[in-house]
Amino acid sequence: MDYIKKETLDKNVKGKSVIALTDFAELFEKEFGIVVPLKEKTTYEKLTEEQRRKLTKAIFYNEEVLEQLRKASTERDYIQNDEEAIQIIKKAGDGQ
C-alpha cells in the first residue's frame, strides 16, 4: 500500500489539534513497516557538494572577497545593509 486512507489517519491522530512529526513517523512504521529517522539537517548538510565547491571558490579565489574578509577581521567593518550584501554575492558569483 502506497497511501493511507483518511479514516486510518484520523484514527491514528485521534482528534489532535497538532500532529507532531513523531506521530507521522509512528504511522509510517505501523502502516508501511518503514522506520523514518527524524534528524534535523544542519545548514552545512543542506548544501550539495557542488554548492560547497562554488562557495569555496567564490570566497577563496576572489580577491575582492578576500580583501573584505581581511578588512573585516581587522577593522570590524561589517556590511550594513542587505542590498550591499546582495551586490557583493552577485559579483562573487559572476567571478568579478
C-alpha positions in Angstrom: 0.0 0.0 0.0 1.4 3.4 -1.0 -1.2 5.5 0.6 -3.1 5.9 3.9 -6.8 6.3 3.9 -8.3 9.3 5.7 -10.0 7.1 8.2 -6.7 5.5 9.1 -5.1 8.9 9.5 -8.0 10.1 11.6 -7.8 7.0 13.8 -4.1 7.5 14.4 -4.2 11.2 15.2 -7.2 10.8 17.5 -8.6 14.3 17.2 -5.3 16.0 17.9 -5.2 19.7 17.0 -1.5 19.5 16.5 0.2 16.5 14.8 3.9 16.0 15.6 6.4 14.6 13.2 6.8 11.7 15.5 3.1 10.9 15.0 3.7 10.6 11.3 6.9 8.6 11.8 5.0 6.1 14.0 2.2 5.9 11.5 4.6 5.1 8.6 6.2 2.4 10.7 2.9 0.9 11.7 1.2 1.1 8.3 4.2 0.5 5.9 6.9 -1.1 8.1 9.2 1.8 7.3 11.3 3.4 10.0 11.7 7.1 9.5 14.5 8.6 11.4 13.8 12.2 12.4 17.1 14.2 12.4 17.3 17.9 11.5 19.9 18.7 8.9 22.4 21.3 9.7 22.9 24.2 7.3 26.2 22.6 6.1 24.5 19.3 5.4 21.8 21.1 3.3 24.5 22.3 0.8 25.3 19.9 -2.1 28.9 19.1 -2.8 28.7 21.3 -5.9 27.3 24.2 -3.9 30.2 23.9 -1.4 32.8 23.9 -4.2 31.2 27.0 -5.7 31.1 28.8 -2.4 34.7 27.9 -1.6 35.8 29.1 -5.0 33.8 32.3 -4.6 35.4 33.0 -1.3 39.0 31.9 -1.7 39.6 32.8 -5.3 38.0 36.2 -5.4 40.4 38.9 -4.3 37.6 41.4 -3.5 36.0 38.9 -1.1 39.4 38.1 0.4 40.2 41.8 0.9 36.8 42.4 2.5 37.5 39.4 4.9 40.9 40.8 5.8 39.5 44.3 6.3 36.5 43.0 8.4 38.8 40.9 10.6 41.0 44.0 11.4 38.5 46.8 11.4 35.2 45.1 12.2 33.8 46.8 9.1 30.6 44.8 8.5 28.1 45.2 5.7 25.3 47.4 7.0 22.5 46.7 4.5 21.1 43.8 2.6 21.4 45.5 -0.8 25.2 45.8 -0.4 25.5 42.2 0.7 23.5 41.1 -2.4 25.7 43.0 -4.7 28.9 41.5 -3.2 27.4 38.0 -3.5 26.4 38.6 -7.1 29.9 39.9 -8.0 31.5 36.9 -6.4 29.2 34.5 -8.2 30.0 36.2 -11.6 33.7 35.9 -10.9 34.1 39.7 -10.9 
